[in-house]
């Protein structure tokens, strides 16, 4: 069960409680689930009971206790514990990681693509500045991954090198027509509910073109839009203090494992993977759809970039136990770990693609 699926499950639990007369509230449009904070337990936690307590006229813990049995109706949920003032802490059944890996391998690099913005028109416009243009390009990709219809344009056409070197591929609606930041409007051409966004990050302090496409785009997208980016050779070095290198290296290692496993005559096959070493990776992979939806909703490519670093940093502990050692024969455990590594590589490749960055199989 992914965080998006669990969020829907919590919403269904609220709706059932309302339908059965246990709660008198308006069912919220969305519910946030996240890893439990200190003092919590399980795989995920949600504060939905605290949000509903005032409109329900009930203490938050009472609301949580009402929702608990409705959540336990879902066979994918093993336990629900109420902690603190009314947090619901949810533990998933052991089969959940298997289903997660299966879902990622089924979707491939498109895992996490959804319809949270299904059909919504977003009009992006950027000033004539390289970081703004690259941000608009990446943001358009991320918004489309969530089902948005994106129209993009600039005050002036981008420099040719921004397309040839940095890979900017933005259809221009035409110059001019400044739009206010993130204001809702109605598109005069088709009546579609629309959002106009002025893409205006802190400008790049230097020309990023000498870094080449991948390093330049990472340098411009990894910092938050309000932060001043660093444009320097540190983005080119192949060492662990370079986040882009860690992301691409983790992806390349997963591809190498697939090649090595094929040479040994076995392929990935999702199955139970145990051990504390894999839990951070499973958590990061399960969180990917939520991060993509948040990056689109908040117009923040940096959220995706930082998440890819988290996935990359959680991948290495898994890798040493993927292949058989010595005379050891490939087992179900090896196939399951290989499938998890394959899933990590797919998420890294898909995320880098949305940022407009290459994910090489060899590094």
SEFI-563855 format. One record per residue (C-alpha): x, y, z. Coordinates in pm, 1 decimal, m for minus. Example, Ala and Ser with C-alpha at 12.3 -4.5 7.8 and 13.67 -1.06 7.14 Angstrom:
BEGIN
((1230.0; m450.0; 780.0)) ((1367.0; m106.0; 714.0)) 
END
This chain:
BEGIN
((0.0; 0.0; 0.0)) ((149.0; 331.7; m107.8)) ((99.2; 653.6; 92.8)) ((m150.6; 771.3; m169.8)) ((m351.4; 448.6; m134.1)) ((m334.6; 470.7; 245.1)) ((m454.7; 831.8; 232.6)) ((m756.4; 717.1; 31.1)) ((m815.4; 435.6; 280.0)) ((m823.7; 685.4; 568.0)) ((m1069.1; 901.2; 373.9)) ((m1289.5; 596.8; 315.5)) ((m1280.0; 523.7; 690.0)) ((m1395.8; 878.6; 766.2)) ((m1671.2; 849.6; 506.1)) ((m1793.9; 520.5; 654.1)) ((m1799.1; 668.5; 1003.3)) ((m2005.9; 960.4; 872.4)) ((m2241.0; 733.9; 676.1)) ((m2298.4; 517.4; 984.0)) ((m2376.4; 820.4; 1199.9)) ((m2072.7; 790.3; 1425.6)) ((m1931.7; 1127.1; 1316.0)) ((m2105.7; 1441.4; 1200.2)) ((m1844.5; 1616.0; 991.4)) ((m1775.3; 1710.8; 632.9)) ((m1541.0; 1452.9; 482.9)) ((m1214.9; 1634.1; 393.8)) ((m1091.9; 1635.0; 36.5)) ((m754.4; 1487.9; 131.1)) ((m570.9; 1334.6; 424.5)) ((m196.3; 1344.8; 479.2)) ((m12.0; 1033.0; 596.0)) ((356.0; 1046.7; 685.9)) ((618.7; 849.9; 877.6)) ((542.6; 865.1; 1251.0)) ((722.7; 1128.5; 1455.1)) ((905.9; 1054.3; 1782.1)) ((659.0; 893.4; 2019.6)) ((466.8; 733.8; 1734.8)) ((483.5; 380.3; 1601.7)) ((403.6; 174.8; 1293.9)) ((469.4; 259.0; 930.7)) ((260.1; 574.6; 892.2)) ((70.4; 824.4; 1104.7)) ((m206.5; 1074.1; 1037.0)) ((m351.9; 1366.3; 1232.3)) ((m696.5; 1340.3; 1071.2)) ((m865.9; 1285.8; 1409.4)) ((m720.1; 1612.4; 1541.6)) ((m846.0; 1794.8; 1230.4)) ((m1197.6; 1654.3; 1270.3)) ((m1228.5; 1691.1; 1648.5)) ((m1358.5; 2050.4; 1656.6)) ((m1618.5; 2016.2; 1376.6)) ((m1726.1; 1681.2; 1523.5)) ((m1762.4; 1827.3; 1874.1)) ((m1564.7; 1533.3; 2013.4)) ((m1218.9; 1493.1; 2171.0)) ((m958.1; 1399.4; 1914.3)) ((m883.6; 1067.3; 2084.0)) ((m1253.5; 978.7; 2068.3)) ((m1256.9; 1056.1; 1694.5)) ((m946.8; 840.7; 1651.3)) ((m1108.7; 549.6; 1836.5)) ((m1415.0; 578.5; 1610.3)) ((m1197.6; 563.8; 1297.8)) ((m973.5; 280.5; 1420.3)) ((m1209.7; m14.9; 1352.1)) ((m1299.4; 124.0; 1010.5)) ((m931.2; 130.0; 917.2)) ((m882.5; m225.6; 1041.3)) ((m1143.1; m344.3; 791.0)) ((m876.2; m308.6; 523.0)) ((m686.0; m635.7; 505.2)) ((m364.7; m456.4; 415.9)) ((m354.5; m287.4; 757.5)) ((m215.6; m496.5; 1042.9)) ((m268.2; m261.0; 1338.3)) ((m381.4; 89.8; 1426.0)) ((m262.4; 249.6; 1750.3)) ((m385.5; 580.8; 1890.4)) ((m107.3; 787.3; 2047.8)) ((m70.4; 1132.4; 2198.7)) ((m368.9; 1365.2; 2168.4)) ((m520.4; 1154.7; 1889.1)) ((m268.6; 1050.5; 1623.6)) ((m354.6; 735.2; 1430.7)) ((m43.9; 518.3; 1386.4)) ((m88.3; 258.0; 1114.1)) ((113.5; m61.1; 1065.0)) ((88.9; m234.9; 729.7)) ((95.2; m610.1; 681.4)) ((422.3; m773.2; 578.5)) ((295.5; m830.7; 224.6)) ((282.3; m455.3; 168.8)) ((650.0; m422.8; 66.4)) ((599.3; m698.4; m189.9)) ((300.5; m516.6; m338.0)) ((497.4; m192.8; m337.1)) ((784.7; m343.8; m536.7)) ((539.8; m509.6; m775.0)) ((367.7; m177.2; m834.8)) ((695.8; 5.2; m900.1)) ((818.1; m259.8; m1142.6)) ((481.6; m257.0; m1319.1)) ((489.7; 121.8; m1363.8)) ((864.1; 155.8; m1417.5)) ((988.1; 516.6; m1433.1)) ((623.8; 634.0; m1435.4)) ((567.7; 510.3; m1080.4)) ((419.2; 796.2; m881.0)) ((248.7; 956.0; m1179.9)) ((m111.8; 1027.3; m1091.1)) ((m416.2; 1241.8; m1142.6)) ((m408.5; 1471.6; m839.4)) ((m425.0; 1764.1; m1083.9)) ((m627.1; 1575.4; m1343.1)) ((m731.2; 1808.0; m1622.3)) ((m638.8; 2126.7; m1437.6)) ((m492.3; 2393.4; m1663.1)) ((m170.1; 2550.5; m1535.0)) ((m19.7; 2838.9; m1729.4)) ((348.9; 2895.6; m1657.3)) ((540.9; 3206.1; m1754.5)) ((906.0; 3277.2; m1683.3)) ((1122.5; 3587.2; m1722.7)) ((1422.6; 3584.6; m1956.0)) ((1659.7; 3427.0; m1701.6)) ((1821.5; 3084.9; m1723.4)) ((1719.5; 2949.0; m1382.8)) ((1359.4; 3058.3; m1430.1)) ((1346.9; 2893.8; m1773.1)) ((1489.6; 2563.5; m1642.8)) ((1251.7; 2574.1; m1345.3)) ((955.9; 2623.0; m1577.3)) ((1073.6; 2333.0; m1791.4)) ((1106.8; 2093.6; m1495.5)) ((788.6; 2217.3; m1335.3)) ((596.2; 2152.3; m1655.1)) ((718.9; 1791.1; m1657.2)) ((622.7; 1740.0; m1291.4)) ((279.6; 1898.3; m1333.6)) ((207.1; 1678.2; m1635.0)) ((304.8; 1371.6; m1431.0)) ((9.0; 1455.9; m1204.4)) ((m237.3; 1496.8; m1488.0)) ((m223.9; 1874.7; m1532.6)) ((m258.7; 2041.4; m1869.2)) ((38.2; 2280.0; m1892.3)) ((82.6; 2582.4; m2113.4)) ((419.7; 2751.7; m2091.1)) ((570.1; 3071.5; m2218.7)) ((833.3; 3339.8; m2163.2)) ((856.0; 3713.1; m2174.0)) ((1114.6; 3656.7; m2447.2)) ((1217.1; 3340.6; m2632.3)) ((1494.8; 3150.3; m2450.3)) ((1852.6; 3162.0; m2568.2)) ((1936.4; 2889.6; m2818.1)) ((2201.2; 2743.1; m2586.4)) ((1939.5; 2697.1; m2314.2)) ((1771.1; 2450.9; m2547.8)) ((2074.8; 2289.2; m2709.4)) ((2287.6; 2262.3; m2393.6)) ((2036.8; 2255.4; m2107.7)) ((1765.4; 2061.5; m2286.4)) ((1491.6; 2317.6; m2231.5)) ((1189.0; 2211.0; m2432.3)) ((909.4; 2456.4; m2366.0)) ((637.1; 2545.5; m2612.7)) ((595.2; 2922.2; m2618.9)) ((246.6; 3066.9; m2600.5)) ((392.9; 3404.3; m2695.1)) ((583.2; 3689.9; m2532.6)) ((439.4; 3929.6; m2278.6)) ((114.3; 3881.2; m2083.8)) ((261.7; 3881.4; m1734.0)) ((50.4; 3677.6; m1496.7)) ((36.2; 3717.3; m1117.8)) ((180.2; 3449.0; m897.4)) ((m39.9; 3142.4; m844.1)) ((m372.2; 3318.6; m892.9)) ((m679.3; 3125.0; m995.3)) ((m853.0; 3235.0; m1311.7)) ((m1074.2; 3106.1; m1589.0)) ((m920.0; 3036.1; m1923.6)) ((m1101.5; 3258.0; m2168.6)) ((m1064.5; 3009.2; m2452.5)) ((m1233.6; 2702.8; m2305.9)) ((m1371.5; 2788.5; m1963.2)) ((m1139.7; 2542.5; m1791.4)) ((m1049.6; 2617.1; m1430.8)) ((m692.0; 2745.7; m1455.6)) ((m398.8; 2857.0; m1245.2)) ((m152.0; 3118.6; m1367.0)) ((197.9; 3085.5; m1222.1)) ((482.3; 3331.0; m1259.3)) ((801.7; 3121.8; m1227.7)) ((1048.6; 3347.9; m1053.2)) ((1324.4; 3172.7; m851.9)) ((1630.9; 3356.2; m724.8)) ((1841.7; 3411.4; m1040.1)) ((2155.9; 3211.5; m1106.7)) ((2465.8; 3406.9; m994.9)) ((2672.0; 3280.2; m1290.7)) ((2632.2; 3117.7; m1628.8)) ((2558.6; 2744.4; m1573.7)) ((2621.2; 2641.7; m1935.3)) ((2986.8; 2535.0; m1876.6)) ((2858.5; 2263.7; m1639.5)) ((2670.1; 2086.0; m1917.7)) ((2311.5; 1975.7; m1913.2)) ((2287.6; 1739.9; m1616.3)) ((2507.7; 1921.7; m1365.9)) ((2368.6; 2261.0; m1465.9)) ((2008.0; 2154.8; m1428.2)) ((2081.9; 1995.1; m1090.8)) ((2260.5; 2308.1; m972.2)) ((1957.3; 2517.0; m1067.8)) ((1684.6; 2279.6; m943.9)) ((1820.8; 2118.2; m626.9)) ((1812.0; 2436.5; m413.0)) ((1471.6; 2571.7; m312.4)) ((1352.7; 2850.8; m545.0)) ((1410.6; 3113.5; m274.9)) ((1771.2; 2998.4; m218.5)) ((2068.0; 3126.3; m416.1)) ((2210.8; 2838.8; m625.1)) ((2580.0; 2756.3; m639.7)) ((2720.8; 2737.7; m990.6)) ((3057.3; 2566.1; m967.8)) ((3265.8; 2259.5; m1041.2)) ((3145.9; 2088.4; m721.2)) ((2851.2; 1959.9; m926.0)) ((3089.0; 1774.4; m1160.9)) ((3305.8; 1584.3; m914.0)) ((3238.2; 1213.1; m871.8)) ((3248.1; 1179.0; m496.6)) ((3000.4; 1133.5; m213.9)) ((2973.6; 1499.4; m116.8)) ((2810.7; 1565.5; m455.4)) ((2437.1; 1476.9; m422.4)) ((2390.4; 1443.8; m799.0)) ((2673.2; 1190.3; m814.5)) ((2517.2; 988.4; m530.5)) ((2182.2; 974.9; m710.0)) ((2327.2; 875.0; m1046.2)) ((2576.1; 631.5; m890.1)) ((2300.5; 456.5; m691.3)) ((2100.9; 416.5; m1012.9)) ((2402.6; 284.2; m1203.8)) ((2474.4; 30.0; m929.7)) ((2122.3; m108.8; m948.1)) ((2160.0; m150.3; m1323.9)) ((2495.7; m322.6; m1275.5)) ((2335.5; m568.1; m1032.3)) ((2071.4; m656.5; m1291.1)) ((2343.4; m726.9; m1546.7)) ((2545.2; m934.0; m1299.6)) ((2237.6; m1131.0; m1194.0)) ((2154.2; m1206.6; m1556.8)) ((2506.9; m1341.4; m1600.1)) ((2440.5; m1569.7; m1302.2)) ((2112.7; m1686.5; m1452.4)) ((1852.1; m1523.0; m1228.6)) ((1615.3; m1228.5; m1252.0)) ((1430.2; m1002.5; m1007.9)) ((1120.9; m1148.0; m844.3)) ((933.6; m945.2; m578.4)) ((912.7; m1118.1; m243.4)) ((956.3; m1053.8; 128.8)) ((1273.7; m862.7; 212.4)) ((1364.5; m854.0; 579.0)) ((1616.4; m658.1; 778.3)) ((1644.5; m310.6; 922.5)) ((1880.0; m218.2; 638.8)) ((1596.4; m208.7; 383.6)) ((1330.6; m25.1; 583.5)) ((1451.4; 329.1; 500.8)) ((1455.8; 239.4; 130.3)) ((1107.1; 87.3; 139.8)) ((982.1; 398.5; 318.7)) ((1142.5; 630.1; 64.3)) ((1003.6; 433.5; m230.4)) ((654.3; 424.9; m80.0)) ((672.9; 799.9; m25.4)) ((756.8; 877.1; m389.0)) ((397.6; 933.7; m513.1)) ((330.8; 1175.4; m226.0)) ((651.0; 1368.1; m298.9)) ((565.8; 1398.9; m667.8)) ((216.3; 1522.0; m587.5)) ((357.4; 1773.6; m337.8)) ((622.8; 1895.3; m583.2)) ((346.9; 1961.2; m834.8)) ((107.7; 2121.2; m587.8)) ((371.5; 2352.2; m439.4)) ((549.0; 2421.9; m771.0)) ((871.4; 2294.9; m612.9)) ((1108.5; 2078.4; m822.8)) ((1356.4; 2093.2; m534.0)) ((1130.4; 1863.5; m331.1)) ((1172.7; 1593.5; m592.5)) ((1549.0; 1649.9; m612.2)) ((1592.5; 1616.5; m235.4)) ((1372.7; 1305.7; m231.5)) ((1591.9; 1140.8; m495.4)) ((1892.6; 1202.5; m271.0)) ((1704.4; 1030.0; 13.9)) ((1627.7; 728.8; m208.2)) ((1988.8; 714.3; m326.2)) ((2125.8; 733.0; 28.4)) ((1891.5; 452.5; 141.3)) ((1992.0; 219.0; m144.3)) ((2357.1; 116.3; m67.5)) ((2283.1; m89.2; 250.3)) ((2067.9; m322.6; 38.9)) ((2316.6; m386.3; m238.5)) ((2589.4; m608.8; m83.4)) ((2340.0; m889.5; m14.7)) ((2174.7; m890.1; m358.0)) ((2410.3; m1130.8; m536.6)) ((2514.2; m1478.3; m416.3)) ((2860.4; m1503.4; m264.1)) ((3111.3; m1774.4; m352.2)) ((2942.9; m2110.3; m420.3)) ((2608.0; m1984.0; m294.1)) ((2315.0; m2046.9; m529.0)) ((2061.6; m1774.8; m614.3)) ((1767.8; m1800.7; m377.5)) ((1425.4; m1641.4; m341.6)) ((1583.9; m1392.2; m103.2)) ((1837.3; m1288.5; m368.8)) ((1560.5; m1247.0; m627.4)) ((1352.9; m1040.4; m386.5)) ((1643.7; m811.0; m302.6)) ((1726.1; m776.6; m671.0)) ((1363.5; m675.8; m735.8)) ((1387.8; m411.6; m463.4)) ((1711.3; m280.0; m613.5)) ((1544.4; m273.9; m955.1)) ((1255.2; m74.8; m805.6)) ((1495.2; 176.6; m650.7)) ((1664.7; 222.7; m986.7)) ((1329.2; 279.2; m1157.7)) ((1232.9; 550.2; m908.6)) ((1569.7; 722.6; m944.8)) ((1552.6; 710.5; m1324.3)) ((1195.0; 836.1; m1334.0)) ((1265.7; 1120.4; m1094.9)) ((1577.1; 1233.1; m1279.4)) ((1383.6; 1224.2; m1606.6)) ((1123.5; 1462.9; m1464.1)) ((1406.9; 1698.9; m1373.0)) ((1540.3; 1668.2; m1727.9)) ((1854.3; 1484.6; m1613.8)) ((1999.3; 1166.3; m1761.6)) ((2022.7; 846.5; m1554.7)) ((2310.4; 649.4; m1711.9)) ((2331.7; 273.5; m1669.7)) ((2711.7; 299.3; m1648.7)) ((2895.1; 561.0; m1444.9)) 
END
